[in-house]
Structure formats: C-alpha cells, structure tokens
Amino acid sequence: MSGKNKPVSIDLFAGAGGLSRGLENAGFDVLVANEVHPDPVKTYRANHEDTDVIDEDIRDVEPEELLIAAEESADRGLDDIDLIAGGPPCQGFSTAGDKDEDDPRNNLYQDYARMVKEIQPKAFLMENVTGLETMYNGDAIDEVTTLFDTLGYNYEYRTLNAINFGAPQLRKRIIFIGYRDGTSPTFPEPSCAPKSQLSGFTKPEPTSISEAISDLRFLGPGETSEEYELPPETAYQKVMRENAGKLHNHVATNHSQRVIDRFDHFPQGGDKNDIPEEKRTKKDGRKRWHPDKHSRAITSSPDDFIHYERNRIPTVRETARIQTFPDDYVFKGQRTTGNWRRKHEYCSQTQQVGNAVPPWLGESVGREILTSLGYKPPEFSIFQRIRNMAEQTV
C-alpha cells in the first residue's frame, strides 16, 4: 500500500506516538494526531514528520478541525476516515498510583466517543489500562460501554498482553474495536507466549531482556554514549538498530556509591526480599531484570528496575527497546523528573516511554483491523521478520 491507496487514520491522545508507530507499521497513514502535553508533542513531531499534530485540549477541538487537517495532510479529498484510534488518559483508572473517581481525565473517553460519533470512521480502536474494567466496582467500564452502545458501531473489547506479540514485557491493555458496517470484531492471535501460557498451543517464546538490550550493556552509572560500542547480538537488536545513524537517549543515571553498593546485592530476577535486611528501604519496589526472562510492565518511573548486569537503573533507550520502540525513535524533553514535577503535568522522556502503547501491540491490532476493512497489510509484522531472520541464522 502506498500513496492514495493507503488506509488513513486519526490518533487521539497520541502521547509520544507508540500507537501511531504501530499503526504505521501495520500499513496505516496516520494523517492527524491530537496531544495536549508539550513534551510528548515534541517527541511525536520529531518522529512523525508527515502527521499534522493538533496540540490542543481535545475538549476544545471540533471534529471538523480534525477532518480539515486530515485532508490537508493527505493532500486530497477524503471520502472516509478508515480508523480513529486513541487511548484517553487513564490516571483515575490505572492499577498503578492513586485512584480518583472524580479525576476529570476519567471523562475524556467521552470526547473520544464524540469524535467517533461526528466523524463516523469505518472503524474505531480504543486502548486503556485493565483497571478500566474493575475500578469503582465496575462503574467505569459500564459508563464507557453505555456510551459506546449509542455510537451505532458493532464493537467488542478484550484484554491483550504485549508479551504475546513479541515485546519482552508483561503489559496488559484493554482493546476496544468497533466497525460502522456491523462487521464482527476479531482480535489478533498471539505470536508468542511464555512457557507458563503455552498450554493448548505451540508458540515461540517471547523476546528476553538480554535479546532486546544486551548490545547496550556497556554503560556504567553516570555514563552516556551516542555511539554503539558493541555490535548487535540478536535479530531483535539488528532490526531495532537498522535505521538509527547514532545512539539516542542512552544516558545512565549517576547513582551515589551507596546506591550502587545496594544494587550490587540484588540477584538477577530478585527484589528487595532477596537482599540483606539492612540494605532494604521501605519504598524500594525495584526488581533486577533477569537476562533470560521478560520484564514486568515498563512504568513511567525508571527506578522500578535495575539492569541485569550493571548496578544502575535502565536508560531511556533500554526501556524504549523493551517497549518495542526502534532506536531511530528519539524522545524529547527532560530525561526524568522528580515526583513534584510529575504532579504538575510535566512529561519527561521516562514518562513518555512508560505511558506509551508498545508499537508492536499497536501493529498487531492494526493489522487485524486492516484485514477486516478489506486491506492487505504488509506480508510480515516486525516480530515475524525478526523471527524469520533468527531462523535463517541458526
């Protein structure tokens, strides 16, 4: 697919662009994105030069504004928008952090639905945290589905896990898919699965931490590099590096010697319960990555993890790899921030990575939607291409 034959989409609440990159990998032309936070907007624009970004609060955006921007971006008249995608902010629904039933951000799904109702795309895709289904005694999901029932779309939702689509992390998301013409939604079949999930079907195991980032392990605490000092060691790394002229966002935190010494007591795969009691802290929820296993979900705080070999927390580039962002995807803004700045809506590089939809998860869902809409996605997904490359080198 290319040019005028490409299916077109709009991405709402686009953040740093993880879902957009996934949809582009699947074959969509993302014409317009909406994101209000200045720092993710900088990142989005740096990595999606052909997408028109409307950096306004969606509550102040009219559907006609999106349609005009889409036609200008496409440089042609558009009979239909194939897809409206997006992930309304989930701070009040998230299973991580404070829950606030009155958080105004909980209601932004209404503006997402407003855009779908007015623009009438062929399909819609909404993603959110799994907490949406259980928070406030089920009231949250009931409110969303009650509203979606009025849109005139045949829709369903399902929980998908990024690890089943090649990402080296456990990251569950609720995915809503709806079709205007009444098509029954289908969801992508897992491409891989951990051994614990392999009952009933045979799939390759997902990418391990070391398969994803072992070529980046050369940095010690306080060090930085814009050059690759090690060659790629796996097919995953080769594909991630193939369009990157230099190494971006690979800056290691300059820990104190006391912190480094404490990190040294964490075994691979271990947490604070595996270290001497005098080395523990009350708030220490860190876990050391195991090189041969996968990560728990990447969060907006890099302090949640310790590198499997180095006595430091991961770099932005390493967590981006775990999130399946390629190395040519550059994150803008301040690298990290303290808690007080997070509360004032600053969105650092670490927050942008942690808040993002893993591109490979977005790609897998995007390919499924494209097929249902009658388009033919690329022959291989990124993960399938990596698997094929790995098999050829065995």
C-alpha positions in Angstrom: 0.0 0.0 0.0 1.3 3.4 -0.8 0.1 6.9 -1.6 -3.6 7.4 -2.3 -4.3 3.7 -1.7 -3.2 3.7 1.9 -5.9 3.5 4.6 -6.0 6.6 6.7 -6.3 7.2 10.4 -6.5 9.8 13.2 -4.8 9.2 16.5 -6.3 10.9 19.6 -4.5 11.3 22.9 -1.4 10.3 20.9 1.2 10.8 23.6 4.7 10.2 22.3 3.3 8.2 19.4 3.6 4.5 20.2 0.2 3.6 18.8 0.8 5.7 15.8 4.1 4.0 15.1 2.4 0.6 15.4 -0.4 1.6 13.0 2.1 2.9 10.5 4.0 -0.4 10.8 0.7 -2.2 10.0 0.1 0.0 6.9 -2.0 2.9 8.0 -1.2 6.5 7.1 -1.7 8.5 10.3 -2.8 11.8 9.0 -3.6 13.7 12.2 -2.7 13.3 15.9 -4.1 15.2 18.9 -2.0 15.6 22.0 -2.0 18.4 24.5 1.2 17.9 26.6 4.1 19.9 25.1 6.9 17.4 25.7 5.2 14.3 24.1 4.2 16.7 21.2 7.9 17.4 20.7 8.6 13.7 20.6 5.7 13.0 18.3 6.6 15.7 15.8 10.3 14.6 15.7 9.3 11.0 14.8 6.1 11.6 12.6 7.1 14.4 10.3 4.2 13.8 7.9 1.5 13.8 10.5 -0.3 17.0 11.4 -0.3 17.4 15.2 -3.1 19.4 16.8 -1.7 20.3 20.2 -4.9 21.5 21.9 -7.0 20.1 24.7 -9.4 17.7 22.9 -12.3 19.3 24.8 -11.7 22.4 22.7 -11.3 20.6 19.4 -14.2 20.3 16.9 -14.4 17.2 14.7 -14.4 19.5 11.6 -10.9 20.7 12.6 -9.6 17.1 12.5 -11.2 16.5 9.2 -9.8 19.6 7.6 -6.3 18.8 9.0 -6.6 15.2 7.7 -7.5 16.4 4.1 -4.6 18.9 4.2 -2.2 16.2 5.4 -3.4 13.7 2.8 -3.3 16.5 0.1 -6.5 15.1 -1.3 -10.2 14.9 -0.7 -11.2 12.1 1.7 -14.5 10.2 1.3 -13.9 8.3 4.6 -11.6 8.1 7.6 -10.8 4.4 7.9 -9.9 4.5 11.6 -10.0 6.7 14.7 -7.6 5.4 17.3 -6.6 6.6 20.8 -6.1 5.9 24.4 -7.8 8.5 26.7 -5.7 9.2 29.8 -6.1 6.6 32.4 -4.8 8.2 35.6 -8.0 7.7 37.5 -8.5 4.1 36.3 -4.9 2.8 36.4 -3.9 0.0 38.7 -0.7 1.9 39.4 -0.8 5.1 41.5 -3.7 6.9 43.2 -7.3 6.3 42.2 -9.6 9.3 41.9 -13.1 8.7 40.8 -13.6 12.4 40.3 -10.5 12.9 38.2 -11.7 14.9 35.2 -9.4 12.9 33.0 -11.6 9.9 33.6 -14.2 11.5 31.4 -12.1 12.1 28.3 -13.3 8.9 26.8 -16.5 11.0 26.2 -14.6 13.3 23.9 -13.1 10.3 22.1 -16.6 9.0 21.6 -17.7 12.5 20.4 -15.1 12.4 17.6 -16.2 8.9 16.5 -19.9 9.8 16.5 -19.3 13.0 14.4 -16.6 11.8 12.0 -18.1 8.3 11.6 -14.9 6.4 10.6 -15.1 2.9 9.2 -13.6 1.6 12.5 -12.5 2.7 15.9 -9.8 1.5 18.2 -9.5 2.5 21.8 -7.0 1.2 24.3 -6.8 1.6 28.0 -5.5 0.1 31.2 -7.0 -3.1 32.6 -8.1 -1.2 35.6 -10.9 0.3 33.5 -12.7 -3.0 33.8 -12.7 -3.3 37.6 -12.3 0.2 39.1 -15.1 1.8 41.1 -17.0 -1.5 41.3 -17.3 -1.8 37.6 -18.8 1.6 37.1 -16.0 2.8 34.9 -16.4 0.1 32.2 -20.2 0.4 32.5 -20.1 4.1 31.7 -17.8 3.5 28.7 -19.8 0.7 27.2 -23.1 2.5 27.8 -21.8 5.4 25.8 -20.3 3.3 23.1 -23.7 1.5 22.7 -25.1 4.8 21.4 -22.5 5.1 18.6 -24.1 2.7 16.2 -21.0 0.5 15.9 -20.6 -3.2 16.4 -17.8 -3.3 18.9 -16.1 -5.7 21.4 -13.3 -5.4 23.9 -10.6 -7.8 25.0 -7.5 -7.7 27.2 -4.3 -8.2 25.2 -0.8 -8.7 26.6 2.1 -7.1 24.7 4.3 -10.1 25.6 2.2 -12.3 23.3 3.1 -10.1 20.3 6.9 -10.1 20.8 7.5 -7.5 23.5 9.9 -8.6 26.3 7.4 -7.4 29.0 4.1 -8.3 30.6 1.9 -5.4 29.7 -1.8 -5.9 29.5 -4.2 -3.4 27.9 -7.9 -3.4 27.2 -8.5 -3.0 23.5 -11.9 -1.9 22.1 -12.5 -2.4 18.3 -15.7 -1.3 16.6 -17.0 -1.3 13.0 -19.5 1.0 11.4 -20.9 -1.5 9.0 -21.6 -4.1 11.6 -18.5 -6.3 11.0 -17.9 -8.6 13.9 -14.6 -7.5 15.6 -11.7 -10.0 15.7 -8.5 -9.7 17.7 -5.0 -10.8 16.7 -3.9 -14.3 17.7 -0.8 -14.4 19.9 2.5 -14.6 18.0 4.4 -16.0 21.1 3.9 -16.9 24.7 5.9 -17.6 27.9 6.1 -21.3 28.9 3.6 -20.7 31.6 1.0 -19.7 29.0 1.8 -22.4 26.4 -1.0 -24.8 27.4 -3.1 -25.6 24.4 -1.0 -24.3 21.7 2.6 -24.2 20.5 4.2 -20.8 20.0 7.7 -19.5 20.2 8.8 -17.8 23.5 8.8 -14.0 23.5 11.9 -11.9 23.4 14.1 -12.0 26.6 15.6 -8.9 28.2 19.2 -9.8 27.0 17.9 -10.5 23.5 16.5 -7.0 23.5 19.2 -4.9 25.1 22.5 -6.8 25.6 24.2 -4.7 23.0 23.6 -1.6 25.2 25.1 -3.0 28.4 28.4 -1.2 28.1 27.2 1.9 30.1 28.1 2.1 33.7 26.4 4.6 36.2 26.8 8.2 35.2 28.0 7.3 31.7 26.5 8.3 28.3 27.1 7.4 24.7 25.9 8.4 21.3 27.8 5.6 19.6 27.1 1.9 19.6 30.1 0.3 21.3 29.0 -3.3 20.8 27.7 -4.9 17.6 24.1 -6.2 17.5 24.0 -9.7 19.0 20.5 -10.8 18.1 18.0 -10.4 15.3 15.9 -8.2 17.6 18.8 -5.8 18.0 19.7 -5.8 14.3 16.1 -4.7 13.4 15.9 -2.1 16.2 19.2 -0.5 15.0 18.8 -0.7 11.3 17.6 2.9 10.7 19.5 4.6 13.5 22.5 6.6 12.5 23.6 7.1 16.1 22.6 6.0 19.5 19.9 8.2 21.1 18.6 8.6 24.7 21.3 6.3 26.2 22.2 8.2 29.3 22.8 6.3 32.6 21.9 7.9 35.9 24.8 8.9 38.1 24.0 7.0 41.3 25.8 7.5 44.5 28.2 4.9 45.7 25.7 3.9 48.5 23.0 3.2 45.9 25.5 1.3 43.7 26.5 -0.9 46.6 22.9 -1.6 47.5 22.1 -2.5 43.9 25.0 -4.9 43.9 23.1 -7.1 46.4 20.2 -7.7 44.1 20.5 -11.0 42.3 19.2 -11.3 38.7 15.5 -11.6 38.8 15.5 -10.6 42.5 13.8 -7.9 44.6 14.4 -6.3 48.0 13.3 -9.5 49.7 16.5 -11.1 48.3 18.9 -8.6 49.7 20.2 -8.2 53.3 17.6 -6.5 55.6 19.9 -3.6 56.4 20.1 -2.8 52.6 16.4 -2.6 52.2 14.3 0.6 52.1 10.6 1.0 52.9 9.8 2.3 49.4 12.1 0.0 47.5 9.8 -1.7 44.9 12.7 -2.3 42.5 13.3 -5.6 40.8 16.5 -6.6 39.0 15.9 -7.8 35.4 16.9 -11.3 34.6 18.7 -11.5 31.3 16.9 -14.7 30.2 13.4 -13.6 31.2 11.0 -10.8 30.4 10.2 -7.6 32.4 7.1 -6.7 34.2 5.3 -3.7 32.7 7.5 -0.7 32.0 6.2 2.3 34.0 6.8 6.0 34.0 9.4 5.6 36.7 12.8 4.1 35.6 13.6 3.5 39.3 11.3 0.4 39.2 14.1 -1.7 37.6 17.8 -2.5 37.9 19.8 -3.5 34.9 20.5 -7.2 34.9 24.3 -6.8 34.7 25.1 -3.1 35.6 24.4 -1.6 39.0 22.2 1.2 37.6 18.6 1.7 36.6 17.9 1.4 32.8 18.4 4.2 30.3 15.5 5.6 28.3 16.8 3.8 25.3 16.8 0.4 27.1 13.2 0.9 28.4 12.2 2.1 24.9 13.6 -1.2 23.5 11.6 -3.2 26.0 8.5 -1.2 24.8 9.5 -2.2 21.2 10.4 1.3 20.0 13.2 1.2 17.4 16.4 3.1 18.0 15.7 5.8 15.5 12.7 6.8 17.6 14.0 9.8 19.5 12.5 11.0 22.8 12.5 14.8 23.5 12.3 16.8 26.7 14.0 16.4 30.1 15.2 12.8 30.7 13.5 12.3 34.0 11.8 14.4 36.7 11.0 14.2 40.4 7.6 13.4 41.8 6.7 17.1 42.4 7.2 17.9 38.7 5.1 14.8 37.6 2.2 16.2 39.7 2.5 19.4 37.7 1.9 17.6 34.4 5.5 17.7 33.2 6.0 14.7 31.0 9.7 13.5 30.9 11.2 11.1 28.5 10.8 8.3 31.0 7.2 9.1 31.5 6.6 9.2 27.7 8.1 5.8 27.3 6.2 4.3 30.2 2.9 5.8 29.1 3.2 4.6 25.5 1.4 1.8 23.7 4.1 -0.7 22.7 4.3 -0.2 18.9 4.3 -4.0 18.3 1.0 -4.3 20.1 -0.5 -1.5 18.1 0.8 -3.0 14.9 -0.8 -6.4 15.7 -4.2 -4.8 16.4 -3.8 -2.5 13.3 -3.1 -5.5 11.0 -6.2 -7.2 12.3 -8.3 -4.1 11.6 -6.8 -3.6 8.2 -7.8 -7.1 7.2 -11.3 -6.6 8.5 -11.6 -3.4 6.4 -10.6 -5.3 3.3 -7.0 -4.1 3.0 -3.9 -6.2 2.8 -1.3 -5.4 5.5 2.5 -5.9 4.9 3.4 -9.6 4.5 5.3 -9.8 7.8 4.9 -8.0 11.1 8.1 -6.6 12.6 8.2 -9.5 15.1 7.7 -12.1 12.3 10.5 -10.5 10.3 12.8 -10.9 13.3 11.7 -14.5 13.8 12.5 -15.2 10.2 15.9 -13.5 10.4 16.7 -15.5 13.6 15.7 -18.8 12.0 17.9 -18.1 8.9 21.0 -17.6 11.1 20.5 -20.8 13.1 
